[in-house]
Amino acid sequence: MSKAELLKKKVFEAVDASGAWVREYTDDIAANAELGFHETRTSGKLAERLESLGLNVKKNIALTGLRTDIGTNKGPKVALIGELDGIVCRNHPQANPVDGASHSCGHNLQTSIILTAAAALKKSGIMDELDGSVALMAVPAEEFIEIDRRKKMRDEGKIRYLCGKPEFVRLGEFDDVDMAMMIHAGEFAEHKGFAVPYHGNGFRVFMVRYEGKQAHAAAAPDQGINALYAAVAGINAVNALRETFRDNDHVRVHFIITKGGDSVNSVPDDVRLEGYVRAASAATIDEVFSKVEKAFKSGADALGCKFHFTSIPGDMPLAVNQDLNALFAKNAAELAGAENVDTKSYFSASTDMGDICHLMPGIHPSAGGSLGALHSAGFHLTDFDAAVLDSAKALLSTVIDLLCDGAKGAHGILDHFKPIYTKEEYLAAMDARFSEY
C-alpha cells in the first residue's frame, strides 16, 4: 500500500468517526437558514465547532465568513470551501417564516463537509505527512439575491461586491491560496454519486426602471405615459433576440417585474424589473448584455418614458481546471463507482466559485444524497453519508494526491496553469461592470 493510500485510509476512519457529531450540526443549520451577509448564527455555530477541535478561526471576513488553516509544512495551499447562506423558498418545510430563508440550496451540507474535513484532518494528523497546507473557508452570500438590500450595503461601504467569494478575493483571503475545491449539493442521485461539470455559466445583473407619467386610467389615459406598456414593449424586444443566441454559448436571459405600478385605476408611472444575462464566457455575457440593454430601452423610446438602467457584476463563468477535475473524478469513482460519476455535465446555473476559477485551478462538483429540485420546496436530504461524509472523503483524497510526495500532484497542475485574470485584473473587470444611469 502506497503512502497516499495509507493516508487516505487513516483520514477516512476519522471522517467516519465524526459522522454523528457533524450530523447534529447539519440538521441544526438546515432548520435555521439565514440569507447572505447575515449568516451570524450559522457562522457562530460553525466557529464554535471548529474551535472545539483546537483550531484558530479567523472570523467576520466579509461580515460573516470564517477561515481556519491546517498544516504548517511549506508547499502549496489548497482551499476547501463551503457556503453559509440560504435561499428564499417560502414554501419549503423548514423555511424561516419571517424572510423565507431555507436550505433548499443545500448549503448546510457544504459547511458540514468543511466541518467534517476539519475534524478528520485534525484528528488524523495526516497534514504532518503532506507537503503543503489546507485553508478551510466558510464564505457568505453565494446566492445572488436581495439585490436592493446588498446595493444599500455597498453604498454604506459594508461590502464592495454583492457575493461572498469576490469579497474574500478583495480582502486578500485567496492571496496565499494555490488552488480551491468545493462540492455542492446535487439533486440527481438518492445515494452515492458525483457530477463533475466541465464548465458552467456566469452572469451579469441588470435593473431597469421605466419612468412614465401618472394619469387617470379611465378618464384621461391620453394624459399619461404608461410605464408598464413600455416595459412590455421592452420585454417583447428582448424576447425577439432569443433566436439569435447560439446554442453552444448557453445564453439565458431571465427577469422579473419587481414593481408594476401603484394602482389599477392610474396609468403606471413607475415600473421596475431586475434580471440576469447568463452565458458560458464573459465576452458573450457582455455582448448579449449590451443587446438586452438596448432592447429594454427601445420600449422606453416607443412609449416616451424616461429610462434608467443599472448594471451589476454577477458571477464569472465556471471555468474549472480539467486536470484537477480529472484527479477529483478518479477519487470520486473509487468511492462511488465509475458508473456513478458524471464528468460530462454542464453547470447551467451560476456560482461565484467561477470567480475563483478565473484566478487559480478550481473545481465545483456536486454530490448525491439529496433529491428534489434545488431552490424548491421538494429539495431534501436522502443520504447523509453520501452527501457529506463521502464528499469530505473525495475532497480529502484529492488533497492527499495533490500534497503527497513533495506535492508533485499540485505542482504538476500549477506548472501548466495560466490564470484568466490576475487579482488586480479581476477586480478591475468587476468594477468596470458597475454602471447606472
C-alpha positions in Angstrom: 0.0 0.0 0.0 1.4 3.4 -1.0 1.9 6.3 1.3 -1.1 8.1 -0.2 -3.3 5.0 0.2 -2.3 4.7 3.9 -3.1 8.4 4.5 -6.5 8.0 2.8 -7.3 5.0 4.9 -6.4 6.9 8.0 -8.4 10.1 7.2 -11.4 8.0 6.1 -11.5 6.5 9.5 -11.5 9.9 11.1 -14.3 11.1 8.7 -16.5 8.2 9.7 -15.8 8.8 13.4 -17.1 12.4 13.1 -20.4 11.4 11.4 -22.8 11.7 14.4 -21.2 14.9 15.6 -21.4 16.5 12.2 -25.0 15.3 11.5 -26.2 17.2 14.6 -24.7 20.4 13.1 -26.2 19.6 9.7 -29.7 19.3 11.0 -29.5 22.3 13.2 -28.3 24.6 10.4 -30.9 23.2 8.0 -33.6 24.3 10.4 -32.2 27.8 10.9 -31.2 29.1 7.5 -30.0 32.7 7.1 -29.6 34.9 4.0 -26.4 36.2 2.5 -24.1 38.5 4.6 -26.4 38.0 7.6 -25.5 34.4 8.5 -24.5 35.3 12.0 -26.0 32.3 13.8 -24.7 29.8 11.1 -21.2 31.4 11.3 -21.2 31.3 15.1 -22.2 27.7 15.3 -19.6 26.6 12.8 -16.9 28.7 14.5 -17.8 27.0 17.8 -17.4 23.6 16.3 -14.1 24.4 14.6 -12.7 25.9 17.8 -13.7 22.9 19.8 -11.3 21.0 17.6 -8.5 23.3 18.8 -8.4 25.3 15.6 -7.7 29.0 15.4 -10.6 30.5 13.5 -10.5 33.9 11.7 -13.9 35.4 11.9 -16.0 38.2 10.4 -14.4 38.0 7.0 -16.8 39.8 4.6 -19.0 40.3 7.6 -19.8 36.7 8.5 -17.1 34.5 6.8 -14.7 32.2 8.5 -11.3 30.7 7.8 -9.0 28.2 9.5 -5.8 26.7 8.2 -4.4 23.3 9.0 -0.8 22.3 8.2 2.5 24.0 8.7 4.6 22.4 6.1 5.8 24.5 3.2 4.2 23.8 -0.1 1.0 24.5 -2.0 -2.1 25.6 -0.1 -5.4 24.1 -1.1 -8.6 25.8 -0.1 -11.7 23.7 0.7 -14.8 25.9 0.6 -18.3 25.8 1.9 -21.1 28.4 1.7 -23.0 29.8 4.6 -26.2 31.3 3.2 -29.6 30.0 2.4 -32.1 30.9 -0.4 -35.6 32.4 -0.2 -38.1 29.5 -0.6 -41.1 30.3 1.5 -42.9 27.1 0.9 -40.0 24.9 2.0 -40.9 22.9 5.1 -38.0 24.4 7.1 -38.3 28.0 5.7 -37.9 30.9 8.2 -41.5 32.3 8.5 -40.1 35.9 8.5 -37.9 36.1 5.5 -38.4 32.7 3.8 -34.8 31.7 4.2 -34.3 27.9 3.7 -31.5 25.5 2.9 -33.3 24.2 -0.2 -29.9 25.3 -1.8 -28.1 22.6 0.3 -25.5 24.9 1.6 -25.9 23.5 5.1 -24.4 20.3 3.6 -21.4 22.3 2.2 -20.4 23.7 5.6 -20.9 20.2 7.0 -18.4 18.9 4.5 -16.0 21.6 5.7 -16.6 20.7 9.3 -16.1 17.0 8.6 -12.8 17.7 6.7 -11.6 19.9 9.6 -12.3 17.2 12.2 -10.7 14.5 10.0 -7.6 16.4 9.3 -7.1 17.5 12.9 -7.8 14.1 14.4 -5.9 12.0 11.9 -2.8 14.2 11.9 -2.1 13.5 8.2 -1.1 17.1 7.4 2.2 16.4 9.2 3.0 13.9 6.4 1.9 16.2 3.5 3.9 18.8 1.7 1.5 21.8 1.9 -1.4 23.0 3.8 -5.2 23.4 3.7 -7.3 26.5 4.2 -10.9 25.7 5.2 -13.2 28.6 4.3 -16.9 29.2 5.1 -18.0 32.0 2.7 -21.1 34.1 2.9 -23.6 35.2 0.2 -23.2 32.8 -2.7 -26.8 33.2 -3.7 -27.2 36.4 -5.7 -30.4 37.7 -4.2 -31.8 40.7 -2.3 -30.1 43.0 -4.8 -31.5 46.2 -3.4 -30.5 45.3 0.1 -27.0 44.5 -1.0 -26.7 47.6 -3.1 -27.5 49.6 0.0 -24.8 47.7 1.9 -22.4 48.6 -0.9 -23.4 52.2 -0.7 -22.8 52.2 3.0 -19.3 50.8 2.5 -20.0 47.4 4.2 -19.3 45.4 1.1 -17.9 46.2 -2.4 -19.2 43.2 -4.3 -22.5 41.6 -3.9 -21.3 38.0 -3.4 -19.0 36.5 -0.8 -16.1 35.0 -2.8 -15.4 38.2 -4.6 -15.3 39.9 -1.2 -12.8 37.2 0.0 -10.7 37.9 -3.0 -10.8 41.6 -2.4 -9.9 41.2 1.2 -6.8 39.1 0.4 -8.1 35.7 1.7 -7.1 34.0 -1.5 -3.7 35.7 -1.9 -1.8 32.7 -0.3 -4.0 30.0 -1.9 -2.8 28.0 -4.9 -6.0 26.0 -5.8 -9.5 25.6 -4.5 -12.3 23.0 -4.3 -15.8 22.7 -3.1 -18.8 20.3 -3.5 -22.4 21.5 -4.0 -25.4 19.5 -3.1 -26.9 17.6 -6.1 -30.5 16.7 -7.0 -29.6 13.7 -9.3 -28.9 10.8 -7.0 -30.6 9.5 -3.9 -27.4 7.8 -2.7 -23.8 7.8 -3.7 -22.8 9.7 -6.8 -21.0 12.8 -8.1 -21.3 15.1 -11.1 -18.1 16.8 -12.1 -19.0 19.6 -14.6 -16.5 20.6 -17.2 -17.8 24.2 -17.4 -20.7 26.4 -16.3 -22.4 29.7 -16.9 -21.6 33.1 -15.5 -23.9 36.1 -15.4 -24.4 39.9 -15.1 -27.3 41.6 -13.3 -29.4 44.3 -14.7 -32.1 46.5 -13.1 -34.5 48.5 -15.3 -36.8 51.4 -14.4 -39.3 52.9 -16.7 -40.5 56.4 -15.5 -43.7 57.5 -17.1 -46.5 59.9 -16.2 -49.4 59.1 -14.0 -53.0 59.9 -15.1 -56.5 58.5 -14.5 -56.5 55.2 -16.3 -60.1 55.5 -17.4 -60.9 59.2 -17.6 -57.6 60.5 -19.1 -55.2 57.8 -20.2 -54.1 60.0 -23.1 -52.7 62.4 -20.5 -50.4 59.7 -19.1 -47.3 57.9 -20.2 -47.7 54.2 -19.5 -44.5 52.8 -18.0 -46.0 49.3 -17.9 -46.6 49.3 -21.6 -43.0 50.5 -22.1 -41.8 47.5 -20.0 -44.0 45.1 -22.1 -42.6 46.5 -25.3 -39.0 46.2 -23.9 -39.7 42.6 -22.8 -41.0 41.7 -26.3 -37.9 43.3 -27.8 -35.7 41.1 -25.5 -37.7 38.0 -26.5 -37.1 38.9 -30.2 -33.4 38.5 -29.6 -33.6 34.9 -28.4 -33.4 33.2 -31.8 -30.0 34.9 -32.3 -28.5 33.2 -29.3 -26.1 30.4 -30.3 -26.7 27.0 -28.6 -23.0 26.5 -27.6 -22.9 29.9 -25.8 -25.6 28.6 -23.3 -27.2 32.0 -23.2 -30.1 32.6 -20.7 -31.9 35.9 -20.2 -34.4 35.9 -17.4 -36.1 38.6 -15.3 -38.9 39.5 -13.0 -41.1 42.6 -12.7 -40.5 43.9 -9.2 -42.9 46.8 -9.5 -45.8 47.0 -12.0 -47.4 50.2 -10.9 -49.3 51.5 -7.8 -53.0 51.4 -8.7 -55.0 49.8 -11.5 -57.0 53.0 -11.6 -53.9 55.0 -12.6 -51.6 54.9 -15.6 -48.5 53.2 -14.2 -45.6 55.7 -14.0 -43.0 53.6 -12.1 -42.3 50.1 -13.4 -39.2 48.1 -12.5 -37.5 44.9 -13.5 -34.4 43.0 -12.5 -32.8 40.0 -14.1 -29.7 38.2 -15.3 -27.9 37.6 -18.6 -26.1 34.3 -18.4 -23.6 32.7 -20.8 -20.6 30.4 -21.0 -18.0 33.2 -21.4 -17.6 36.7 -20.0 -17.3 38.1 -23.6 -20.6 36.5 -24.6 -22.3 37.8 -21.4 -21.1 41.3 -22.2 -22.2 41.1 -25.9 -25.7 39.9 -25.0 -25.9 42.3 -22.1 -25.5 45.2 -24.4 -28.2 43.9 -26.8 -30.6 43.4 -23.9 -30.0 46.9 -22.5 -30.8 48.4 -26.0 -33.9 46.2 -26.3 -35.3 47.3 -22.9 -34.5 50.9 -23.8 -36.5 50.6 -27.1 -39.6 50.1 -25.0 -39.0 53.4 -23.3 -38.3 55.1 -26.6 -41.5 53.8 -28.1 -43.7 55.0 -25.3 -41.8 58.2 -24.4 -40.7 57.1 -21.0 -37.6 58.0 -19.2 -35.2 55.1 -19.0 -33.0 54.1 -16.1 -30.6 51.1 -16.3 -28.2 49.6 -13.7 -25.5 47.1 -14.4 -24.0 45.0 -11.6 -21.3 42.3 -12.0 -22.6 38.8 -11.1 -20.6 35.6 -11.2 -17.9 34.7 -13.6 -18.3 31.6 -15.8 -17.3 28.3 -14.1 -14.0 27.7 -15.9 -12.9 24.7 -13.9 -9.5 23.2 -14.2 -9.7 20.0 -16.2 -6.6 18.4 -14.6 -7.9 19.0 -11.1 -11.3 17.8 -12.3 -9.8 14.5 -13.5 -8.0 13.9 -10.2 -11.1 14.5 -8.2 -13.2 12.3 -10.6 -10.7 9.4 -10.0 -11.1 9.7 -6.3 -14.9 10.0 -6.6 -15.0 6.9 -8.7 -13.1 4.9 -6.1 -15.8 6.0 -3.5 -19.0 5.7 -5.6 -18.1 3.6 -8.6 -17.2 5.0 -12.0 -20.7 4.4 -13.2 -21.9 6.9 -10.6 -19.6 9.7 -11.6 -20.7 12.0 -14.4 -17.8 14.0 -15.9 -19.8 15.3 -19.0 -22.3 17.6 -17.3 -22.6 21.3 -17.9 -23.4 23.6 -15.0 -26.3 25.8 -16.4 -26.7 27.7 -13.2 -24.0 30.1 -11.9 -21.8 30.3 -8.8 -19.2 32.7 -7.6 -16.8 29.7 -7.5 -16.4 30.7 -11.1 -14.7 33.9 -10.0 -12.1 31.8 -8.1 -11.6 29.6 -11.1 -10.5 32.7 -13.1 -7.7 33.2 -10.6 -6.4 29.7 -9.8 -7.2 26.0 -10.5 -10.6 25.3 -9.1 -13.4 22.8 -9.3 -17.1 22.7 -8.3 -18.5 19.1 -8.3 -21.9 18.1 -7.0 -22.7 15.1 -4.8 -25.6 12.7 -4.4 -27.5 12.0 -1.3 -30.3 14.5 -1.9 -33.3 14.7 -4.2 -35.8 17.3 -5.4 -35.1 20.4 -7.4 -32.7 22.8 -5.8 -34.3 26.0 -4.6 -37.7 24.3 -4.4 -39.9 23.0 -1.5 -39.1 19.5 -2.6 -35.4 19.5 -2.1 -34.4 17.2 0.8 -31.5 15.1 2.2 -31.8 11.4 1.5 -28.4 10.0 2.4 -26.2 12.0 4.9 -23.2 9.7 4.4 -23.3 10.2 0.6 -23.9 13.9 0.7 -21.5 14.8 3.5 -19.1 12.1 4.5 -18.4 10.7 1.1 -18.0 14.3 -0.2 -15.4 15.0 2.5 -13.6 11.8 1.7 -13.5 12.8 -2.0 -12.0 16.2 -1.2 -9.5 14.9 1.3 -8.4 12.1 -1.1 -7.8 14.7 -3.7 -5.9 16.9 -1.2 -3.7 13.9 -0.4 -3.0 13.2 -4.0 -2.1 16.9 -4.5 0.2 17.3 -1.5 1.8 13.8 -1.1 5.4 13.0 -2.1 6.7 16.5 -2.4 3.3 17.9 -3.6 4.1 16.5 -7.1 0.3 16.4 -7.9 -0.2 20.0 -7.1 3.0 21.2 -8.8 2.0 19.2 -11.9 -1.2 21.1 -12.2 0.2 24.5 -11.2 3.1 24.3 -13.7 0.6 24.1 -16.6 -1.9 26.6 -15.3 -2.4 30.1 -16.7 -5.0 32.2 -14.8 -7.6 34.1 -16.8 -7.1 37.1 -14.6 -4.5 38.3 -12.0 -6.2 39.5 -8.9 -5.8 43.1 -10.0 -7.2 42.4 -13.4 -10.2 40.5 -11.9 -11.1 43.4 -9.5 -10.8 45.9 -12.4 -13.1 43.7 -14.5 -15.6 43.5 -11.7 -15.5 47.3 -11.1 -16.0 48.0 -14.8 -19.3 46.2 -14.8 -20.9 48.6 -12.3 -22.8 51.3 -14.0 -26.0 53.3 -13.5 -27.9 56.0 -15.3 
